[in-house]
Amino acid sequence: MKLTTRGTLAAVLACVGTAVAAAPAVAGTSVPVVLPLESLETAVPVETPDLSTGVPVPVPGAPEGPRHVTGALLPQGTLPAVPVSSELPRTLLEVPVENPLGEGNLGVAEVLAQESDVELASPGASLGAPVTAPSGEGFGLPEPTLPEAALVAPVLRAAPTGTLLFR
């Protein structure tokens, strides 16, 4: 095998290895992010805090389909609510605490928010027909009625937790 062929093969294997190693991070429900805050030191005369967090990746679920209700011409849940789930990522903020009486630091204050599942359901709607179902009275013809409309409120469920530590 020539040297150029070996180099090309090594480059391809390195690219495949990098893609395989990065796939689990992207396949999750959040993408890790480390925010560079070093430029704050020029604007504010304090040590820069370290912040590492992530960006949640919303994953849509399957909406619950319309359901037939006896006595109604149109199904309930005409516009179904779409569920979306994600995970709030782990967030860590480390702030150095300066000694107010002298030089040096007293320690580091840490604010840690653990991972938390988030569930969201988009708004939905139900519509009622402007006529009733045919009945035996009135020769089987439907009667006019006021149309009905109902909105299903959006739902947001999460239980984030956090801790404050000083070390």
N, C-alpha and C positions, 0 to 999 in steps of 0.2 A: 504494500500500500504506500502510495506517495505521501510526502509530507503535507502537501496541500489538501489531499483527501482526508488525512487524519485530522488536520486543523478544522476542516469543514464539519466533519463528523463530531468532533469535540464541541464545536460551537452549537450544533443542532442539539446535542445531548444536554448542554448547559441551558439552552432555552427551554427545552422540555422539562428539565428538572426545576427550573425557576417557576414555570407555569404550574407544575404539580404542587410545588410548595406554597404558592400563593393562592391556589384554588380553595383550600379550606377557609381561609380568611374571608374571601369574597362569598363563599357559599353559605356562610352563616347569616344571621339576621342583623348583623351590624358590621361595619367596616372600621377597623381601628385607625385612629388619627392621633398624631402627636403634634400639638400646636407650638410653633416656635414663637416665644415671647421675648427673645433676647433684645429686640429693638425697643422694648419698653424702658430699658435702663437709661437710654438717652433722654427720654421725656420725663421720667419720674426717677428721682434719686434714691431708689431702693433696689434691693436684689430682685431679680426676676423670678416669679413663681414658675413651677413646672406644672404643666397641664397635659394630661393624656386622657383621651376620651374616644368616642367613636361616633359614627353616623349611622342611625338606624336605617335598615333597608326594609321598607314595607312589602309584605307578601300578601297579595289579595287571595281571598278564599272563594269558595263557591257560594253564591247567594242561594237563599232558600226560595224555591219557586212559588208561584202563586198557588193558593189553596181555594178549592171550591167550598162555598158556604151555602147550606141549604136555604132557599128562599131568596137568593141573590142571583142576578143575571151575570154579573161580572165577578171574577175571582177576587178574593182578598189578597192584598199584597201585589197589586198590579205592577207597581214599580218596586221590586224587592230591594231590601237593604243589602249592600255588599260588605261582607266582613273583611277587615284588613288586620293582620297581626304583625308584630315586630318585637324587637327586644331593645329596651333602653340599655345602652352599653355601660360598662364599668367606667366610672369617671374618677380620676385621682388628681387632686390639686394640692401641691406642696408649696407652702409659703414660708420662707425663712423669717423668723421673728428676731428682730434686732434688740439688743440690750439698750434700754433708754438711758441707763446710768453710765455707760462706758462703751468700749469698743467690743466687737465680737457679736456673735449671735447667741440667743438663749436656747434656740432649738429650731425645730421645724413643725409648723402646724399643718396637719393633713386633713383634708376633707375628702372622704371616700363615699361614693354612691355605688352600690352594688348593682349587678344586672337585674333587670326587672322586665317581665313580659308585659306587653301592651296590646290590648285588643280594642279595635275600633269597628263600629258598624256605621256605614253611611246612612243618611236619611232615606226613607222609603215612602211610598204613597199607595193609598188604596182609593179607588174610584167606585162610585155607585151609579147605576144606570138611571136615566131620567124616566124610566117606566118600570112598573112592577112585573113580576112573573105572571104569565097567563093563568087565569083561574077559571073555575066553572061558572062564575057569575059574569054577566055581561057578554055572553056568547063566546067566552074563551079569549077575549081580547085583553091586552095589558092596559092598565090604567096609568095615566101620567102621574108622576110624583116628583118631588124636588130631588135633584141630583145630590149625592153626598160625596164629599172628599175628605180624606183623612191623611194626615202626615205622621209618619213614624219618626220619632225623634232620634237623632244620632246618639250612639252609645260609646263611651270611652271608659275603659277599665284598665287600671294600672295600680301597682302597689310599690312605688319606689321607696327605698330605705337608704339612709346615709349615716355616717359616723364622723365625728370630729375627734382627732387625736393630736396630742402634743408629745413630741419625742425629742 
